Amino acid sequence: MSPAGAPPRLSLVIVGAGPRATGILERIAANAPDLYGSSRDGAVRGLDIHLVDPYPPGGGRIWRHDQSPLLWMNSQAQDVTMFTDDTVEVTGPVLPGPALHEWSGRDGRDFLGRREQSAYLRWVYEKAVAALPEGVVVHHHARRALRVTGGRDTLQSIVLEGATTPLTADLVILAQGHLDAELDEEKAELAAYAERNGLVYLPPDFTADSDLSRLAPGAPVLVRGFGLAFVDLMVLLTEGRGGRYEGDTYLPSGREPVLYVGSRRGVPYHSKIGYDWTGERPPLPRHLGPAQIDALLALPGGPDFRRDVWPLVEKELGFAHYHRLFTAHPERTRIAWTDFDEKYEACEPGSPALDALVASAVPDPADRIDLTALDHPLAGVRHTSYEALQNGLRGYIADDLARRHDPAHSADLAVFLGLLSVYGQLVRLGDVGTWWHGFFSYLASGPPGPRLRRLLALSRAGVVRFLGADVQVRAEDGVFRAHSPTLPGQVTEARALVEARLPQPTLARTRDPLLRALHAEGAASTAAGLLAVDPADGRILDGGGTPHPRRFALGPHTDARGAGAFTRPRTNSPTFRQNDATARAVLDFLRTA
């Protein structure tokens, strides 16, 4: 309630209280001194900010403190920050703050536990709240938001689960983060088959929330997915059940199931790179920057990713790779960098001329970049025995670990920087499809090296067994059966199947009732099913492409999704740019309300 004679208080509802909501709060606090203060008659307007989330503010669901201490972050502590720096192109003020390693006092190379990250996020949240101007009050509602109603020119009403009175808001920001989803047709059939036959089927989920107690000790379990969700699954079903490591040897507790893992690629994500950058950085962006994005956006009907976008991505990543190779390892090249760069500039991506240039200038094929081969590491690989497949995959993982920790291959780190640059540019295009996000994660967002070394130990102990690439699963004869062309004729049976991946954040299948209702009411969605928002400030678009003046959305369920969970310092993060633009739009609206 406002004091007698004071202007009525304004209200902002943020659905979600995790890292994205925390980042928005930080930007609201940063921009408020310039954009929010007195109303038209000179009186100060009070503001209530309501965070709606069943989980605690700061970490939210995914980064809550209440999860296994065995689960790590997937980034080194020095690569995680919630604060802007002078590389970030924002209109609002840059307010530096400590990265995770500086805040925690830990070595920057350490991979900290998720509980430590949760504490960092809680601290950032509390710091942001404390920095808000006088009269701005934050309230946390430990409930789910079920629906938002209200017109374009009227207050919004947000219905909360278990509450008798809805929240009333001038503006709403949807920042729910990762969402649960209804099963698609194939997965629904697998779930029904499991139910009929007394089998276990665990659909895509945040691994820490899956009921892993259903997986019996010693029983074979088929696992589809070889990314980060698999790594969490592996940890919780081994060390989480009492197993331990002595050096490079795993000592089972006897309570572990046997995990048979496969995927489209058939290999785990590439290891995190284990050395620091030295020397000259590639001058990025070069072939995919703002001018190229402007041209893509101007194409009639919009760009096609494979036809229009991918060639520019390929050219950019190749440039990053060869810039590093020629400047840091010139003994492995035949011509001067300036000569190569001039000729590379003139070549079309994927053209015979480009192939000829690279072949003449880079004598060792191992020093050339081949993105198609990287995306299909087991293409054409066929093994003749089960043991040959296991040995082959162990060799692949060991080679990857060695390469990703050897600065002689520092062109890989340059490509990583190129991937970050590309991702930051592609955000402006909106929804570019799911393949690119998977490819980015496979190359740039893999597990820490120690996790892959433990995977090798688990493989040698027989607790994890590899299936190969392009794994197909059939539900027949009362069991699940998996096979892969990597080992022709081999069929693996199990009474349990785990989908080791997060649900896809589509509006049509999300279990979030608020987003489902928005979708039914005509909010625009992309071809991949993401919520469409105005790239300028995150306002939600209707079916005709018109932004809703009072509703915003940011995060993985939108076409303004960012790269990875957190921001690396000094990378001009699109997440920071989005948060700042949204915060400023919110404050500007409230200032003139």
C-alpha positions, 0 to 999 in steps of 0.5 A: 500500500502507498502512504496517503497522498503518495502516487500508487506503487507500480508492480513488476512480476518476474516469473522465474528466480534463477540466473536469468532473473538474477541478471535482470535484477542486476541490470535493473539496479544498474540502470535505475539511477538514470531511468527510474525515479520521480513521476511526472509530478515529481513524486517518487514512485514506489515499485514492487518486484515480485519473483515467482518461482517454487525454488530459491532466488539466485540459483532457481531450480537448476542451480539450487543448493539442494542437489548432490555435492558430486555434481560439478559445474561444467565450466572452470571457475574463471569462466563464470561471471554474472557481471558486465565488463568493458567488452560488453556493448550495453547502453546502461552502465558497466558495473564490474564484479567478481567472477566465480573464482575471485568470489570463492577464492578458488583456483580459476582452473577449478571446476566447482560444485553446483552448490558453490555456484548456487551460493555465488548466485545467491550472493549476486541476487542479494547484492542486486537487491541491495543496490535497488533504489529506495522504494523498490521492494523485492518479494519472493513467491515460492509458487508456480505461475499458472497464467497471465491475462490482461490487455495491451493497455491494462494491468496484467494479472498473474494467477499463482498455484495455491493462491486465492488472489492473483498478482497484479502487475504493470509489466511481466517478464517470463524467465523460467529457464529450462522447462519440463515437456510433455513427451513427443509421439515416439517417447510417449509410445516408449513410456506406454510400452514400458508400463505395459511390460514392467520396464523402466523408461526415464524420459528427458529430464534434468538428471538431478530430478530423475528417479534413478532409484528405479535402475537396479544394481547390476542391471543393463541400462540403455542410455540415449545421449552422450552429452552433459546429462549423461555425465551427470547420470554417470556420476550419480549412478557410480560415485553416487552409489558408493563407488570410488576411484583410486588413480585411474582405476574405478572400484565398484560398490556393486550397486551400479547398473551397467550403462550401455551408452550411444547417441547420434555421434556415438562419442561424448562431447569434446573435453574442456580445453585444459590450457590458457590462451597466449599470444595474439587473439584472432580478430573476431568477428571477421567473416560473420559480424554485424554487417553480415547479419544485417544482410541476412536479415534483409533477405526476402523471407529470411535466411535459410541456415544451411544455405545462407548462414552456415557458409559464413559460420564455416568461413569464420571458424576456419579463419579463427583456426588458421589465424592461430595456426599461422601466427602461433605455429608457423613451422607447420605452414608453408606460406606467410599468414598475410598471403594466406589470409588474402587468398582465404578472404577471396575463397567461397566456403567449401569450394575447391579453391579453398580446399586447394589453398589449404592443401598447399599451405598446410601440409599436415591434414591433422592441422586442417579444420574439417567441421563435417568430420568433427560433427561425424567422428565415427562416420564410416567406422565399423568394428568387427567385435564388441571389444574392438568397439570398446577399445576404439572408443577408449582410444578416441576419448584418450586422444581427445583428452590429450589433444585438448590439453596440449597447447600444440593444438591451440588452434582448437582454442581459437575455434572455441573463441570463434564459436563464442563470437558466432553465437553472439552474432547469431542471436540476432537471427532468432531461431536458427534451429536445434542442430546449431545449438547441439553442434556448438555444445558438442565442440564448446560445452563439453565436460571437464577433463577429469570427468572423461578420465573417469569415464575411461576408468568406468569403461575399463571396469565394465560399468559403462559400455559403448554402443556406437553412433546412430543408435536405434532403439526398438521396443519389442518382445517385452524388452528394449533393444539397441543397435548401431551400424558402428558394430553391425549385427550387435544387439543389446537388450535391456529392461531399462532405457534412459533418455540422457538429455534435457527436454526440448523447450517448445511451446506446444509441449511444455508443461509450463501452464503459463506458456501453454496458455500463451501459445493457445492464445496466439503468442508467436512461435518459431519453426522450432517451437520457441516463443518469439520475442522482439530481438530489441528488448525481449517483448513477446510477439503476437501472431502478427509479429506485434510486440506486447507492450507489457510482456517480456520473455528471455531464456532458452524457451525463446528465440533470444536464447543465449550460449551456455548457462553462464557468461565468460568474462570479456566476451561481450556476452549476448546475455548481458546485452539482452538483460540490459536492453530488457531492464532499460525497456522495463524502467522506461515504461515504468518511469512514464506509467 
